[in-house]
Amino acid sequence: MSTQVKVGADTMLLIVVIFILAAIFAPFMTIWSLNTLFPQLNIPMNFWTWLAMEWINIMIIGRMGRISKRA
């Protein structure tokens, strides 16, 4: 027995906006947390470090997806 949940357009838009904001701010939060935990790193907050952190996040999430499918 399955139940279907109807999701409105406004809810879908909200979900998309949340994912976009998370993709934008998650790398900055990661850089900030690394700078807070390890002050000697002194990683600058700019576009290039954001892009590098985004790339690292993509690689880690991609590998986690492949690992979980094997199990």
Sequence and secondary structure as in RCSB ss.txt:
>XXXX:A:sequence
MSTQVKVGADTMLLIVVIFILAAIFAPFMTIWSLNTLFPQLNIPMNFWTWLAMEWINIMIIGRMGRISKRA
>XXXX:A:secstr
        HHHHHHHHHHHHHHHHHHHHHHHHHHHHH TTT    SHHHHHHHHHHHHHHHHHHHHHHHH 
